[in-house]
Amino acid sequence: MLAVPRVETASVNLATERAEIAGLNLDRSALVRAVETVGYDVRSPAIDLAIEGMTCASCVSRVERALKSVPGVTEATVNLATERAHITGQADAAALIRAIDSAGYDARIAVSASAVSDEVADRKAAEEAALKRDLWIAAALTLPVFLLEMGSHLFTWVHMAVMNTIGMQNSWYLQFALTTAVLLGPGRRFYTKGFPALARLAPDMNSLVAVGTSAAYGYSLVATFVPALLPAGTVNVYYEAAAVIVTLILLGRYLEARAKGRTSEAIKRLVGLQAKTARVVRADIVIEVPIAEVRPGDIVEVRPGERVPVDGDVTDGASWIDESMISGEPVPVEKTIGSTVTGGTINQTGAFTFRATAVGEATILAQIIRMVEAAQGGKLPIQALVDRVTMWFVPAVMALATLTFAVWLIVGPDPALTFGLVNAVAVLIIACPCAMGLATPTSIMVGTGRGAELGILFRKGEALQALQEVRVVAFDKTGTLTEGRPRLTDLNLAPGFDRASVLAAVAAVEAKSEHPIARAIVAAAAEEGLTLPHVSGFTSQTGYGVQAQAGTQTVDIGADRFMTKLGLDVALFADVAAQLAEEGKSPLYAAIDGRLAAILAVADPIKKTAPQAIRALHALGLKVAMITGDNARTAQAIARQLGIDEVVAEVLPDGKVAAVKRLQALGRVAYVGDGINDAPALAEADVGFAVGTGTDIAIEAADVVLMTGRLTAVSDAIALSKATMRNIRQNLFWAFAYNAALIPVAAGVLWPAFGVLLSPVFAAGAMALSSVFVLGNALRLKRYSPGVLHEV
């Protein structure tokens, strides 16, 4: 790098894999090329930009082309619904902003919603208020124009009233004044953006409106002030068309702005979970500080009813905390010393203090917000077709409008000029690239937002489309289908023995062992509040069991062969032992003072939600598999209990990847896991689900994160994916069918057979409502509830 011009010093750190370069006016691209020349890659963080001024899908294509033309850009995606761009590569942010500016739009560095929620909300509210104000002004000015012109056409008495009072010419003068006010006032935005875009040979939605209304307005000006320039029989005015078009499109924009605000409510709600202040112990004094000033290691106090400000570990006190906004689970969770608390959750009745472990953008809530933002800003593969169409849509519409005017002028009936003008304007106005541009991203925004409310986080928007194509769901066993912690599940007593005394004696002996089974028995005794007797003379017989003196009693614990060796008959428990074997459990026997006392079993219990989750997946028509390192007998027993279709047992972590590949022969595979050893399989699967109670490595490798251990969230996510993709297909069908059907009607194809033409006024109304329809349909996903698929 020292060979690059103007580099004064350069140091490279192998441990951190970073290079520090100093010099004046350095060329970043030259530095990157120098590193790549010697065979290494330079990683750069992705850049997110907030973009203002985009109104349709054509704008999206234009901004993407502008960004991709910047040297160093590897990939650029632009989202109309979120009004953001995501760029990867080596390009400088300033160069990206200049490229967007040259394309006719405003851009700035985007900040996470968690940091600027109030600012963004205020800006959106101001935009919506401005649209509402302009809509009312335009409507007030347009109404007299509409009544004067259309009233005269529709009702003879209105025509006579106008003629007998102000006269036709004065009526035109009045319409001219009012329409001019509409176009130069509320409608000015269409011309200041539409004509410059047209001049750059990059027409957009605003260009269609600007050209269409200008044509109607310009023709009317000629008819009003220099009618001699027009052929006989063609002296008509279309002021009402220009004014009503502007008013109706403003109405559509206003309704669209309101609906778009509702699509991002999930993010707003998540941001609203953040506490504004925290009570921190500084120099033995409790002071209230803004949340931004809390630092890792600070001791924070939380009172009853307050939100937990940041993530941390409880150091004093106890309480129950409502974590439903994070996990989707409605039942409060008990927190005691050592428990982890999450920022944004609500403390119930107790008071406690905790040590902050994660603050600011490092908190779980901030990470959730980033995941939701990333998913909402992503593009699905289905969007590729839309992008290809919308890139040429507006130029094609303008060409079609020109062709319409020419055909009517050449072969149309008299007055041909009037017919040509009216139909060309109708073609320009009815075309709606907005609906096509909003069809996919609005559904993604609402679908991923609804998922977040249910505790389902799509780390990648693409997972929404991939999930609907899944045919096999494979589960890791330990910690995913099961609790991941061995527990005493069975304790059957021989006649004459008491549960408490037997469990206390067995637990006292097992307390001398470090085996997981022994720890589970000791934990069960502790949960029941039993006092363990003193143990002496502990001995272990390899392959058989253990023996010790517990208080005054001699206790023997081991397998059936140990009991046989001791001369005890285990036939008393034959039926119980058979049942335990059927369930994949290995029984243990306990003898006290030479008498068979009990049979017990320790197992990793199945999660309560697992059976319901498997049934729900089967109801969706999916095959369910289980991949585990456990022995085949245990795995098959659990599979029988749960109704699992395929079992892959006794596999190592790398074997899980091979198992996923084998299952992919049956179709697309989703894998559900929680541990470090699941990360390779999560990455290999078509869609990876990480259970949020698992490790960070598993979560990083996954496409979908379940913030709860509730396994039914897997089927909920798949059902939500199907509902969202169905919603997207409905939107795309409407957007394409609308344009495909009504553009020819606007051009006049029904005139020869039926004598029907489409007024530009009705064209404007249809266009305004088309994008509102798409948004309204997407918002239906907000009503999605697990198991209520038919409603969306």
C-alpha positions, -999 to 999 in steps of 0.1 A, spaced: 0 0 0 30 23 4 33 22 -33 -1 39 -37 3 77 -44 0 100 -14 2 72 12 25 83 40 22 54 64 6 20 64 3 -6 91 -14 -40 90 -25 -60 120 -27 -97 115 -47 -104 147 -74 -78 139 -71 -82 102 -72 -45 97 -50 -19 80 -45 17 90 -33 41 62 -24 77 66 -20 104 39 -36 134 22 -65 130 -3 -62 93 -5 -80 74 -33 -99 46 -16 -105 27 -48 -67 27 -55 -60 14 -20 -86 -14 -25 -71 -23 -59 -36 -25 -43 -48 -50 -17 -67 -71 -43 -37 -71 -66 -16 -90 -40 -44 -116 -36 -65 -104 -7 -101 -91 -3 -112 -59 14 -144 -61 34 -165 -30 38 -196 -25 59 -228 -22 39 -242 13 35 -279 21 40 -293 53 25 -327 70 31 -341 83 -2 -368 109 -7 -388 116 -38 -395 81 -51 -431 77 -62 -432 45 -83 -414 14 -94 -397 32 -123 -380 55 -96 -367 23 -79 -352 10 -111 -336 44 -119 -321 48 -84 -307 12 -86 -291 19 -120 -276 51 -107 -261 34 -76 -248 4 -96 -230 28 -120 -208 41 -91 -173 25 -92 -169 0 -63 -206 -9 -59 -210 -47 -57 -248 -48 -52 -275 -22 -47 -312 -28 -38 -338 -1 -34 -371 -5 -16 -400 17 -25 -421 9 7 -393 16 31 -377 44 9 -342 30 16 -313 17 -4 -289 -10 7 -255 -10 -9 -225 -34 -6 -191 -29 -20 -162 -4 -17 -180 28 -29 -179 59 -7 -212 71 8 -207 106 -6 -203 92 -41 -235 72 -37 -254 102 -25 -241 123 -55 -253 95 -79 -288 96 -64 -288 134 -65 -279 133 -102 -308 109 -108 -332 135 -94 -337 123 -58 -326 133 -23 -306 109 -2 -288 108 32 -272 82 54 -299 61 70 -298 56 107 -314 26 125 -351 32 134 -342 27 170 -321 59 169 -343 83 149 -379 71 155 -391 106 166 -374 124 138 -387 100 111 -422 100 126 -422 138 126 -410 140 90 -436 115 79 -463 133 98 -453 166 82 -454 150 47 -488 135 54 -501 169 67 -488 187 36 -505 162 14 -538 166 33 -536 204 31 -528 203 -6 -556 178 -12 -582 201 5 -570 231 -14 -571 213 -47 -605 199 -40 -619 233 -31 -605 249 -63 -615 219 -85 -651 215 -74 -664 248 -91 -645 238 -123 -660 203 -123 -696 217 -117 -693 243 -144 -680 221 -171 -693 186 -164 -726 200 -150 -731 218 -183 -725 186 -202 -747 164 -180 -777 187 -172 -794 211 -196 -806 233 -168 -770 238 -156 -759 247 -191 -787 272 -195 -779 287 -161 -743 293 -170 -752 307 -204 -778 331 -190 -755 344 -162 -718 346 -168 -718 331 -203 -696 303 -218 -665 324 -224 -665 339 -189 -671 303 -176 -639 293 -194 -620 322 -180 -631 313 -145 -621 276 -151 -588 288 -164 -581 308 -133 -591 280 -109 -573 253 -128 -541 274 -130 -542 277 -93 -546 240 -89 -517 231 -112 -493 258 -99 -503 253 -62 -511 217 -50 -501 202 -84 -467 219 -87 -449 188 -72 -458 168 -103 -442 193 -127 -411 201 -107 -402 164 -106 -419 151 -137 -404 174 -164 -368 173 -152 -371 135 -152 -384 136 -187 -355 159 -197 -331 134 -184 -348 108 -206 -358 90 -174 -396 96 -171 -414 84 -140 -449 85 -125 -447 123 -121 -438 126 -158 -470 108 -168 -491 131 -147 -472 162 -158 -475 154 -195 -511 143 -193 -524 173 -174 -503 197 -194 -517 184 -226 -553 189 -214 -544 223 -199 -525 235 -230 -552 224 -254 -577 243 -232 -556 274 -232 -556 275 -270 -593 269 -271 -599 297 -246 -576 324 -259 -567 316 -295 -595 293 -307 -588 302 -344 -557 279 -342 -580 249 -338 -600 231 -366 -637 238 -367 -657 217 -342 -627 210 -319 -629 241 -298 -635 225 -264 -618 230 -230 -606 202 -206 -598 223 -176 -619 200 -154 -598 170 -166 -565 186 -156 -578 198 -123 -597 166 -113 -567 145 -123 -544 164 -100 -569 163 -72 -576 126 -75 -539 117 -77 -533 138 -46 -561 118 -29 -544 86 -39 -510 99 -26 -526 109 7 -543 76 12 -511 58 1 -490 78 27 -515 69 55 -515 32 45 -476 31 42 -475 46 77 -495 17 89 -473 -9 72 -443 2 93 -462 1 126 -443 -30 137 -411 -11 137 -427 18 155 -440 -5 182 -406 -21 187 -390 13 190 -417 23 214 -406 -5 237 -374 13 245 -372 31 278 -362 68 276 -343 69 309 -327 46 335 -319 49 372 -282 42 375 -261 39 407 -231 63 404 -208 69 434 -234 52 457 -261 76 445 -290 67 423 -294 92 395 -318 92 364 -299 94 331 -309 92 295 -308 57 281 -280 67 258 -257 74 288 -260 39 303 -227 20 301 -219 -17 303 -212 -26 340 -236 1 354 -258 -10 382 -294 -2 373 -325 -1 395 -359 -11 383 -392 -5 402 -425 -22 398 -444 -14 366 -413 0 348 -396 -10 316 -362 -27 319 -340 -1 302 -311 -23 288 -300 -59 289 -283 -73 320 -280 -98 349 -300 -94 381 -277 -87 411 -302 -81 438 -340 -86 444 -365 -107 425 -396 -101 403 -417 -114 375 -412 -98 341 -436 -97 311 -415 -107 281 -444 -111 257 -432 -82 235 -399 -100 229 -408 -137 229 -446 -136 222 -451 -157 253 -480 -142 275 -469 -157 308 -446 -135 330 -412 -150 337 -396 -152 372 -363 -134 376 -340 -139 406 -303 -132 413 -283 -143 383 -312 -142 359 -309 -124 325 -332 -95 319 -339 -79 285 -343 -42 277 -379 -33 267 -396 -59 288 -420 -48 316 -413 -54 353 -444 -66 372 -446 -64 410 -411 -67 424 -381 -44 425 -346 -54 416 -312 -42 405 -291 -55 377 -257 -51 360 -259 -38 325 -243 -62 300 -255 -48 267 -265 -12 259 -275 9 228 -273 -10 195 -260 -41 213 -292 -49 232 -315 -77 221 -343 -52 213 -320 -32 190 -308 -64 173 -345 -73 167 -352 -39 152 -322 -43 129 -334 -78 118 -369 -65 111 -355 -35 91 -332 -58 71 -360 -82 63 -384 -54 53 -358 -38 31 -349 -71 13 -360 -81 -22 -376 -115 -30 -367 -134 -61 -403 -128 -73 -395 -91 -75 -370 -97 -103 -398 -99 -130 -414 -68 -116 -381 -49 -119 -376 -59 -155 -411 -48 -164 -411 -15 -145 -377 -4 -160 -394 1 -194 -430 7 -182 -432 45 -182 -413 50 -215 -436 23 -231 -467 41 -218 -456 74 -232 -449 57 -265 -483 41 -264 -500 75 -256 -482 90 -286 -493 61 -308 -529 65 -295 -529 102 -304 -515 95 -339 -540 67 -347 -570 87 -336 -558 118 -355 -553 98 -387 -583 73 -387 -605 86 -359 -639 102 -365 -644 140 -363 -634 158 -342 -603 136 -345 -580 160 -327 -602 161 -297 -606 123 -296 -568 118 -300 -561 143 -272 -586 129 -247 -576 92 -253 -538 100 -252 -543 118 -219 -564 89 -205 -536 64 -214 -510 86 -197 -531 90 -165 -544 55 -161 -511 38 -162 -500 29 -127 -464 18 -120 -471 27 -83 -492 -5 -78 -464 -27 -93 -437 -10 -72 -457 -14 -40 -470 -49 -46 -441 -69 -31 -424 -46 -5 -456 -36 13 -466 -72 18 -430 -80 30 -432 -51 55 -465 -61 69 -457 -98 69 -423 -95 86 -438 -70 110 -466 -93 120 -440 -121 124 -420 -99 148 -452 -94 169 -455 -132 171 -419 -137 181 -408 -148 146 -379 -127 132 -370 -131 95 -333 -122 93 -335 -122 55 -366 -112 36 -358 -139 10 -367 -165 37 -403 -155 33 -404 -168 -3 -382 -198 4 -404 -210 33 -435 -214 13 -416 -239 -9 -404 -261 20 -414 -297 19 -394 -312 48 -388 -297 83 -359 -313 101 -354 -308 139 -324 -312 160 -334 -333 191 -315 -321 221 -325 -287 232 -349 -282 203 -375 -310 205 -365 -317 241 -357 -294 270 -320 -301 268 -317 -308 305 -321 -344 318 -348 -347 345 -363 -373 367 -393 -384 347 -404 -416 364 -403 -429 400 -424 -460 407 -424 -475 442 -426 -510 455 -453 -516 482 -444 -504 516 -421 -475 505 -426 -437 507 -417 -415 477 -400 -388 498 -378 -411 518 -368 -432 488 -360 -401 466 -341 -385 495 -320 -416 500 -313 -422 463 -305 -385 457 -281 -384 487 -261 -413 472 -262 -399 437 -250 -365 450 -215 -382 452 -215 -386 414 -210 -360 387 -229 -380 360 -258 -360 343 -283 -387 354 -271 -383 390 -274 -345 388 -310 -348 375 -320 -370 405 -304 -346 430 -322 -316 413 -355 -334 416 -350 -339 453 -341 -302 457 -372 -292 438 -394 -312 462 -376 -296 492 -362 -328 506 -335 -330 532 -308 -354 522 -293 -378 548 -256 -381 554 -238 -405 531 -208 -428 540 -191 -458 525 -198 -448 489 -185 -475 464 -190 -479 427 -191 -512 408 -183 -505 372 -210 -518 348 -234 -525 377 -241 -495 399 -233 -478 432 -237 -486 469 -236 -464 500 -249 -459 535 -275 -431 536 -282 -423 572 -290 -457 588 -301 -473 555 -280 -493 529 -288 -480 494 -280 -498 462 -287 -481 428 -281 -496 393 -293 -516 363 -314 -547 365 -283 -569 364 -271 -552 396 -303 -561 413 -300 -597 400 -264 -599 414 -278 -587 447 -304 -616 446 -334 -593 440 -362 -602 416 -371 -572 393 -402 -590 379 -424 -567 400 -415 -538 377 -415 -558 344 -444 -539 329 -430 -505 339 -396 -514 326 -411 -524 292 -430 -491 290 -399 -472 298 -379 -491 271 -407 -483 246 -402 -446 255 -365 -449 249 -356 -445 286 -331 -466 305 -345 -477 338 -326 -476 371 -335 -497 402 -330 -488 438 -328 -512 467 -330 -501 504 -318 -524 531 -318 -554 508 -353 -549 495 -363 -537 460 -377 -502 466 -382 -484 433 -377 -482 396 -368 -448 382 -358 -432 349 -341 -400 339 -346 -385 305 -344 -353 285 -382 -345 284 -399 -336 252 -410 -299 251 -447 -294 258 -452 -276 225 -434 -303 204 -464 -327 198 -486 -297 188 -459 -284 165 -455 -317 147 -493 -320 142 -494 -284 128 -466 -292 103 -484 -324 92 -516 -303 88 -496 -281 64 -488 -312 43 -451 -313 53 -428 -342 62 -411 -340 96 -376 -354 102 -354 -356 133 -316 -354 132 -297 -364 164 -265 -377 177 -284 -399 202 -286 -437 199 -312 -451 174 -334 -467 201 -340 -434 220 -344 -415 188 -370 -439 174 -389 -439 207 -392 -401 206 -401 -402 169 -430 -427 177 -443 -404 205 -443 -373 183 -453 -389 150 -420 -379 132 -417 -393 97 -379 -396 92 -352 -403 118 -315 -398 113 -297 -410 145 -261 -413 158 -247 -385 136 -218 -362 144 -222 -324 137 -207 -327 102 -230 -357 97 -260 -334 102 -250 -315 70 -249 -348 51 -283 -357 65 -298 -323 54 -284 -329 19 -300 -364 18 -333 -350 29 -331 -323 1 -338 -352 -23 -374 -350 -10 -377 -313 -16 -367 -280 0 -356 -285 36 -360 -263 67 -338 -271 96 -346 -262 132 -317 -261 158 -303 -242 188 -267 -252 194 -232 -244 180 -232 -279 165 -263 -270 145 -248 -240 127 -234 -260 97 -268 -277 92 -286 -243 96 -264 -228 69 -268 -259 46 -306 -261 48 -327 -241 23 -341 -222 54 -325 -223 88 -346 -218 120 -327 -208 151 -345 -212 184 -339 -178 202 -330 -196 234 -300 -210 217 -265 -198 209 -254 -167 191 -236 -188 165 -268 -207 156 -287 -175 153 -261 -160 130 -263 -190 107 -301 -190 105 -325 -173 82 -354 -172 107 -350 -166 145 -377 -178 169 -376 -156 199 -394 -182 220 -388 -218 227 -424 -225 215 -420 -249 186 -454 -242 171 -437 -209 160 -421 -230 132 -455 -239 116 -467 -203 123 -437 -190 103 -444 -213 74 -481 -205 74 -472 -167 76 -449 -172 47 -476 -189 26 -501 -161 36 -476 -134 27 -467 -149 -7 -503 -154 -15 -509 -117 -7 -480 -107 -29 -493 -128 -58 -527 -111 -53 -511 -77 -54 -490 -85 -85 -520 -100 -103 -540 -68 -96 -512 -45 -106 -504 -62 -139 -541 -71 -147 -551 -35 -140 -526 -21 -164 -530 -48 -190 -568 -44 -191 -573 -6 -187 -545 9 -208 -561 -6 -240 -595 6 -228 -581 41 -223 -566 40 -257 -601 34 -271 -601 -3 -282 -638 -5 -272 -649 24 -294 -653 6 -327 -675 -22 -312 -693 -5 -284 -688 32 -288 -672 34 -253 -644 57 -243 -627 62 -209 -627 98 -196 -593 110 -182 -612 119 -150 -623 83 -145 -587 72 -155 -573 94 -127 -597 79 -102 -589 43 -112 -551 50 -111 -554 66 -76 -573 37 -62 -551 10 -77 -522 17 -54 -545 22 -25 -560 -13 -32 -526 -29 -32 -517 -12 1 -551 -21 16 -547 -58 6 -512 -59 21 -526 -45 54 -549 -75 57 -518 -94 68 -519 -74 101 -549 -96 110 -530 -128 105 -533 -152 134 -517 -187 137 -543 -212 125 -565 -185 108 -549 -188 73 -582 -185 55 -587 -150 67 -557 -136 48 
